[in-house]
Amino acid sequence: MPDTTYLVAAVLVSATVTWALRALPFAALAPMRASGTVRYLSTRMPVGIMVILVVYCLRGLPLTHAGAAAPLAALAVTVGLHLWRRDALLSILGGTAVHVALASTVFAR
């Protein structure tokens, strides 16, 4: 049976490391908030990341196969909803719902 002091020390060390790892990004990024580079990246990175994710998800999609219609329709709905409402959650949920509905009914194998 482990010693109580050892167990308390292990819990305290674990809690300290966990807290430090969660607080470190805030402490390190606080001085960078005034940086012009960080401001520029904060406006451009979300779009860049979304483009990378779309390319990654569609990279192996066979455009000559009928099964490609479900993801492409979902992509069109997602883009359309986002351009219309500018609501990321609505866009994601709408595109996902369209993809699931088409993939499980119309284009089910």
C-alpha positions as CSV (number, residue, x, y, z in Angstrom):
1,M,0.0,0.0,0.0
2,P,1.5,3.4,-1.0
3,D,2.3,5.9,1.6
4,T,-0.3,8.7,2.0
5,T,2.4,11.4,1.7
6,Y,3.5,9.9,-1.6
7,L,0.0,10.0,-2.9
8,V,-0.6,13.6,-1.9
9,A,2.7,14.6,-3.4
10,A,1.9,12.8,-6.7
11,V,-1.5,14.6,-6.9
12,L,0.0,18.0,-6.1
13,V,2.7,17.5,-8.7
14,S,0.2,16.4,-11.3
15,A,-2.1,19.3,-10.5
16,T,0.8,21.8,-10.7
17,V,2.0,20.5,-14.0
18,T,-1.6,20.5,-15.4
19,W,-2.2,24.1,-14.3
20,A,1.2,25.3,-15.6
21,L,0.6,23.7,-19.0
22,R,-2.8,25.3,-19.3
23,A,-1.6,28.8,-18.1
24,L,1.6,28.8,-20.2
25,P,0.0,29.8,-23.5
26,F,-1.8,32.7,-22.0
27,A,1.3,34.0,-20.3
28,A,3.5,33.5,-23.4
29,L,1.0,35.1,-25.8
30,A,0.1,38.1,-23.7
31,P,3.1,40.2,-24.8
32,M,2.4,39.2,-28.5
33,R,-1.1,40.7,-28.6
34,A,0.2,44.1,-29.6
35,S,2.2,42.5,-32.5
36,G,1.1,43.5,-36.0
37,T,2.1,40.0,-37.3
38,V,-0.2,38.3,-34.8
39,R,-3.1,40.6,-35.7
40,Y,-2.6,39.9,-39.4
41,L,-2.4,36.1,-38.8
42,S,-5.5,36.2,-36.6
43,T,-7.6,37.6,-39.5
44,R,-6.1,35.4,-42.3
45,M,-5.5,32.0,-40.6
46,P,-9.2,30.9,-40.1
47,V,-9.8,31.1,-43.8
48,G,-6.5,29.4,-44.6
49,I,-7.1,26.6,-42.2
50,M,-10.6,26.0,-43.7
51,V,-9.2,25.9,-47.2
52,I,-6.6,23.3,-46.1
53,L,-9.3,21.2,-44.4
54,V,-11.5,21.2,-47.4
55,V,-8.7,20.3,-49.7
56,Y,-7.6,17.5,-47.3
57,C,-11.2,16.1,-47.1
58,L,-11.8,16.2,-50.8
59,R,-8.4,15.2,-52.0
60,G,-9.3,11.5,-52.7
61,L,-12.8,12.1,-54.0
62,P,-13.3,10.4,-57.3
63,L,-15.1,13.0,-59.4
64,T,-16.3,10.5,-62.0
65,H,-18.1,8.4,-59.4
66,A,-21.7,9.1,-58.4
67,G,-20.8,8.9,-54.7
68,A,-19.0,12.2,-55.1
69,A,-22.3,14.0,-55.3
70,A,-23.0,13.7,-51.5
71,P,-19.8,15.4,-50.3
72,L,-20.0,18.0,-53.1
73,A,-23.6,18.8,-52.3
74,A,-22.8,19.1,-48.6
75,L,-19.9,21.4,-49.5
76,A,-22.2,23.6,-51.6
77,V,-24.8,23.8,-48.8
78,T,-22.1,24.6,-46.2
79,V,-20.7,27.4,-48.4
80,G,-24.2,28.7,-49.3
81,L,-25.4,28.7,-45.7
82,H,-22.2,30.5,-44.5
83,L,-22.4,33.2,-47.2
84,W,-26.1,33.7,-46.5
85,R,-26.1,33.7,-42.7
86,R,-22.4,34.1,-41.7
87,D,-23.0,31.6,-38.9
88,A,-20.3,28.9,-38.6
89,L,-22.4,26.6,-36.5
90,L,-25.4,26.7,-38.8
91,S,-23.1,26.1,-41.8
92,I,-21.4,23.1,-40.2
93,L,-24.6,21.5,-39.0
94,G,-26.4,22.1,-42.3
95,G,-23.6,20.7,-44.4
96,T,-23.3,17.7,-42.1
97,A,-27.0,17.0,-42.2
98,V,-27.1,17.2,-46.0
99,H,-24.1,14.9,-46.3
100,V,-25.5,12.3,-43.8
101,A,-29.0,12.4,-45.5
102,L,-27.6,12.0,-49.0
103,A,-25.0,9.4,-48.1
104,S,-27.4,7.3,-46.1
105,T,-30.4,7.4,-48.5
106,V,-29.8,8.6,-52.1
107,F,-26.2,7.4,-52.5
108,A,-26.3,4.4,-50.1
109,R,-24.6,1.4,-51.5
